[in-house]
Amino acid sequence: MKKIYTLCMGILCISQINAQFKVGQKLVGPSLGIGFSTDDRETNTMNNTSVNNRNTDAFSIALGVSSIKMKNERTGLGFGLTYGFDNNKISDKSTSTYEYSFNRHTVGASVFKRKFIPIKGKWNFYYDAGLNAFISTAKSITTYSNIAGSTTDKGNAYRAGLFITPGITYQLKNNLILEGAFTNIFSGGYTLENSNSENTNGDKFKNKRSFADINSTLNANDFFRNITISLRWMM
C-alpha cells in the first residue's frame, strides 16, 4: 500500500511540475528571426580566356509579437502580428555583367491554436496550427554594364494561407518562458501579385500573377534561418 501511495504521489508531483499553465492565463511576448547567407563562385576556362565571378548575399529579419490565452492547462488560442525585411544582392561579372538588388517589406497577422505536450520538468513540446495573411511591397533594380541599361521592378503581393509550426519551450522563471520555433516546417496558401517594370529606354510593363503552393523547408544548410526565438511572459 505504501509503494502504491508513493507511486501515486510521484506521478502527481511530475504532473504538477509540468502543469505550468492555468485557464485564462495569457502568454505574451516578442519574437525574432534572423538569416544571413553569402555565396562566392568563380569559374575559369581551361585556358583562362574567360572568367565568371558571381557573388550572392542574402539577409532577412523577422520581428513579431503575439498573445496566447489559455483555454485549459494544455491548449490556448493566439493572435500575432509580424514584420519582415528581406534584402538580396547579386553581382555577376561574366559575359553579361550585371548587378541585382532586391528589397521587400512584409506585414502580417495570424490567428492560431496552440497545443502543449509536456516533455520533462520545465520542458514542453508544442505546435501552433492556424491561419495567416500577409501584405508585402518589393523593389528590385537590375543594372547591365555591357548594355549601359537598367530595369526597375516595383510590386505588391497579398497572401492568405495555413501553417503548422512546432517548437520547444523552457520555463526560465515562474513567469518567463523561452521558445524555439521551427517556422518553415509546413505552410501553404494562395498569393496574388501585382508589379510594374520600367527600363532606361522608357518601356513600361504591368504584370499580374496568382499561385497556390505548399512548402516544407528545414535542411542542414539553412538550419538557423528556419528557427525563430521568442520570450513570453505569463500574465
Secondary structure, 3 states (H helix, E strand, C coil): CHHHHHHHHHHHHHHHHHCCCCCCCEEEEEEEEEEEEEEEEEEECCCCCCEEEEEEEEEEEEEEEEEEEECCCCEEEEEEEEEEEEEEEEEEECCCCEEEEEEEEEEEEEEEEEEEEEEECCEEEEEEEEEEEEEEEEEEEEEECCCCEEEEEEEEEEEEEEEEEEEEEEEEECCEEEEEEECCCEEEEEEEEEEEEEECCCCEEEEEEEEEEEECCCCHHHCHHHEEEEEEEEC
